[in-house]
Amino acid sequence: MPQVHALFNNLKNELKARGLTYKDVAEHLDLTEASVKRLFSTEDMSLRRLDSICELLTIDLADLTGTNDSDSRAIRQLSEAQELEIVSDERMLAVSFLVFNGWTFDELLKYFDFTEPELIRMLARLDRLKMMELLPKNRIKLRVASNLIWRKNGPIQKFFVDHFQTPFMQSQFNHENEFLRFLSGMYSPLSCSIIMRKLQELAREVDQLNQEDRNLSLEERIPFGILLATRPWHAKFFDKMRRH
């Protein structure tokens, strides 16, 4: 069955793109690694388990089947060379970020100090890198997915940590449309997995809202940053007081 084979190939590609292994899937499904390998080799899996793996991947089942839209065929993770090309120049990075968020050629010219030849050159570079297509009349067709995944410890993630993460947190978070709560506690592994799943669901909902709002004009939208993070953690402040 070619469609089933294509679905499992897509599933394997999504796992690889995120650096996940059969062991990670096994832990998520509460199965043995051998059982997961058997499911993939026979390409015989229930819809319930497929849906659960999609939750682990933070994608929809439609993304695997290709029934969602053209985004299901888009690039979900850039190569290291592509990421390096983007971060090699601050203006190139700015154009890439804005284009990936749906800005048009005319909007970029209107709100930023790019000259038309300069902007065309940068968009042509993105075209050569297979991240987008520069169409007639400078129309832009993206070839990257809206929920693009950064490479772990890759150039973009490192740039984000160095240039965005600290400034982003330098706020009291007490103005309109600002919110900050830091929650810590001692949770069971099951509770931790529930928290992770809910964060992944929220990330999908946030991405969907972003896609829907792209139909609005720039004047009807505001730049809005969302940082979702969780990890096993303890305050180093207490280290000097710990009994060794």
C-alpha positions as CSV (number, residue, x, y, z in Angstrom):
1,M,0.0,0.0,0.0
2,P,2.0,3.0,-1.3
3,Q,0.1,5.6,0.8
4,V,0.7,3.7,4.1
5,H,4.4,3.4,3.1
6,A,4.6,7.1,2.4
7,L,3.0,7.9,5.7
8,F,5.5,5.9,7.7
9,N,8.4,7.4,5.7
10,N,7.0,10.9,6.6
11,L,6.8,9.8,10.2
12,K,10.4,8.6,10.2
13,N,11.5,11.9,8.6
14,E,9.7,13.9,11.3
15,L,11.3,11.9,14.1
16,K,14.8,12.3,12.5
17,A,14.2,16.1,12.0
18,R,13.6,16.4,15.7
19,G,16.4,14.2,16.8
20,L,14.0,11.6,18.3
21,T,14.6,7.8,18.4
22,Y,12.5,4.7,18.6
23,K,13.4,4.7,22.3
24,D,11.8,8.1,22.7
25,V,8.6,6.9,20.9
26,A,8.6,3.8,23.1
27,E,8.7,5.8,26.3
28,H,5.9,8.1,25.0
29,L,3.7,5.1,24.1
30,D,4.7,3.1,27.2
31,L,5.9,0.3,25.0
32,T,9.2,-1.5,24.7
33,E,11.7,-0.3,22.0
34,A,11.5,-3.7,20.3
35,S,7.7,-3.3,20.0
36,V,8.0,0.1,18.4
37,K,10.6,-1.2,15.9
38,R,8.2,-3.9,15.0
39,L,5.3,-1.5,14.5
40,F,7.5,0.6,12.1
41,S,8.9,-2.4,10.2
42,T,5.5,-3.9,9.7
43,E,4.0,-0.4,9.0
44,D,0.9,-1.6,11.0
45,M,-0.2,0.9,13.8
46,S,-3.5,2.0,15.2
47,L,-4.8,5.5,14.6
48,R,-4.7,6.1,18.4
49,R,-0.9,5.4,18.5
50,L,-0.3,7.4,15.4
51,D,-2.1,10.3,16.9
52,S,-0.1,9.9,20.1
53,I,3.2,10.0,18.2
54,C,1.9,13.2,16.4
55,E,1.5,14.7,19.9
56,L,5.1,13.9,20.6
57,L,6.1,15.5,17.3
58,T,3.8,18.5,17.9
59,I,2.2,18.0,14.5
60,D,-1.2,17.0,13.2
61,L,-2.0,13.6,11.6
62,A,-2.9,15.5,8.5
63,D,0.8,16.7,8.2
64,L,1.8,13.1,7.8
65,T,-0.9,12.2,5.3
66,G,-0.4,15.3,3.2
67,T,-4.0,16.3,3.5
68,N,-3.4,19.4,5.5
69,D,-2.1,21.9,2.9
70,S,1.1,22.7,1.1
71,D,2.7,23.3,4.5
72,S,2.8,19.5,4.9
73,R,5.3,19.4,2.1
74,A,7.4,22.3,3.3
75,I,10.8,22.2,4.9
76,R,10.4,21.7,8.6
77,Q,14.1,22.0,9.5
78,L,16.9,23.8,7.8
79,S,20.4,22.4,7.2
80,E,23.2,23.8,9.3
81,A,24.5,25.5,6.1
82,Q,21.2,27.2,5.6
83,E,21.0,28.4,9.2
84,L,24.6,29.7,9.0
85,E,23.7,31.6,5.8
86,I,20.8,33.3,7.6
87,V,22.7,34.4,10.7
88,S,25.8,35.5,8.7
89,D,24.3,38.9,8.2
90,E,21.9,40.8,10.5
91,R,19.9,42.3,7.7
92,M,19.6,38.9,6.1
93,L,18.4,37.4,9.4
94,A,15.8,40.2,9.7
95,V,14.5,39.6,6.2
96,S,14.4,35.9,6.8
97,F,12.5,36.2,10.1
98,L,10.0,38.6,8.6
99,V,9.4,36.7,5.4
100,F,8.9,33.5,7.4
101,N,6.2,35.3,9.3
102,G,4.3,36.3,6.2
103,W,5.6,39.8,5.4
104,T,5.3,40.8,1.7
105,F,7.9,42.6,-0.4
106,D,6.0,45.9,-0.3
107,E,5.5,45.7,3.5
108,L,9.3,45.1,3.9
109,L,10.0,48.2,1.8
110,K,7.4,50.3,3.6
111,Y,8.5,49.6,7.2
112,F,12.3,49.0,6.9
113,D,15.2,50.9,5.3
114,F,15.9,48.2,2.7
115,T,16.5,49.5,-0.8
116,E,14.6,47.7,-3.5
117,P,17.8,46.2,-5.1
118,E,19.1,45.2,-1.7
119,L,15.9,43.5,-0.8
120,I,15.7,41.6,-4.1
121,R,19.3,40.4,-3.6
122,M,18.5,39.0,-0.1
123,L,15.3,37.4,-1.3
124,A,17.2,35.9,-4.2
125,R,19.6,34.4,-1.7
126,L,16.7,32.8,0.2
127,D,15.4,31.5,-3.1
128,R,18.8,29.9,-3.9
129,L,18.8,28.4,-0.5
130,K,15.5,26.7,-1.3
131,M,13.7,28.5,1.6
132,M,11.3,30.4,-0.7
133,E,10.5,31.2,-4.3
134,L,10.8,34.8,-5.6
135,L,7.9,35.0,-8.1
136,P,7.1,37.6,-10.7
137,K,6.3,41.1,-9.4
138,N,8.4,40.2,-6.3
139,R,5.7,37.9,-4.8
140,I,7.0,35.5,-2.2
141,K,6.1,31.8,-1.9
142,L,7.5,30.1,1.2
143,R,9.0,26.7,1.0
144,V,9.5,26.4,4.8
145,A,6.9,25.2,7.2
146,S,5.2,27.8,9.5
147,N,6.3,25.7,12.6
148,L,10.0,25.6,11.5
149,I,12.2,23.7,13.9
150,W,15.6,25.1,14.9
151,R,18.5,22.7,14.9
152,K,19.5,21.7,18.4
153,N,22.5,23.9,19.4
154,G,22.5,25.1,15.8
155,P,23.4,28.6,14.5
156,I,19.8,30.0,14.8
157,Q,19.3,28.7,18.3
158,K,22.6,30.0,19.5
159,F,21.9,33.4,17.9
160,F,18.5,33.5,19.7
161,V,20.1,32.7,23.1
162,D,22.8,35.3,22.6
163,H,20.7,38.1,21.2
164,F,17.0,37.6,22.1
165,Q,16.6,35.4,25.2
166,T,18.1,37.8,27.7
167,P,16.6,41.0,26.3
168,F,13.2,39.2,26.1
169,M,13.3,38.5,29.8
170,Q,14.3,42.0,30.8
171,S,10.8,43.1,31.7
172,Q,8.6,43.3,34.7
173,F,5.8,41.6,32.7
174,N,3.1,43.8,34.2
175,H,1.8,45.7,31.2
176,E,-1.0,45.0,28.9
177,N,-0.6,41.7,27.0
178,E,2.3,40.7,29.2
179,F,2.2,37.6,31.5
180,L,4.8,35.8,33.5
181,R,4.5,33.0,36.0
182,F,7.3,30.8,37.2
183,L,6.0,27.5,38.6
184,S,8.2,24.9,40.2
185,G,7.4,21.8,42.2
186,M,8.1,18.1,42.5
187,Y,6.2,16.1,39.9
188,S,5.8,12.5,38.9
189,P,7.1,11.4,35.5
190,L,3.5,11.1,34.4
191,S,2.7,14.6,35.5
192,C,5.7,15.9,33.7
193,S,4.6,14.2,30.5
194,I,1.1,15.7,30.9
195,I,2.7,19.2,31.2
196,M,4.8,18.6,28.1
197,R,1.8,17.5,26.1
198,K,-0.2,20.6,27.1
199,L,2.6,22.9,26.2
200,Q,2.9,21.1,22.8
201,E,-0.8,21.5,22.3
202,L,-0.6,25.2,23.2
203,A,2.3,25.7,20.7
204,R,0.2,24.2,18.0
205,E,-2.8,26.4,18.8
206,V,-0.5,29.5,18.9
207,D,0.9,28.6,15.4
208,Q,-2.6,28.1,14.1
209,L,-3.6,31.6,15.3
210,N,-0.6,33.0,13.6
211,Q,-1.5,31.4,10.3
212,E,-5.1,32.7,10.5
213,D,-4.0,36.2,11.4
214,R,-1.7,36.4,8.3
215,N,-4.8,37.4,6.3
216,L,-5.0,40.7,8.3
217,S,-3.0,43.8,7.4
218,L,0.1,44.7,9.4
219,E,-1.8,47.6,11.0
220,E,-4.3,45.1,12.5
221,R,-1.5,43.0,14.1
222,I,1.1,43.5,16.8
223,P,4.5,41.9,17.3
224,F,4.0,39.3,20.0
225,G,6.6,37.0,21.6
226,I,5.8,33.8,23.4
227,L,8.4,31.7,25.2
228,L,7.5,28.2,26.3
229,A,10.1,26.3,28.3
230,T,10.2,23.6,30.8
231,R,13.0,21.3,32.2
232,P,14.2,19.6,35.3
233,W,15.6,22.4,37.4
234,H,16.9,23.5,40.7
235,A,18.1,26.9,41.8
236,K,21.9,27.1,42.1
237,F,21.3,29.6,44.9
238,F,20.7,26.6,47.2
239,D,23.8,24.6,46.1
240,K,26.1,26.1,48.7
241,M,23.6,25.1,51.4
242,R,23.2,21.5,50.3
243,R,24.6,18.7,52.4
244,H,27.3,16.9,50.5
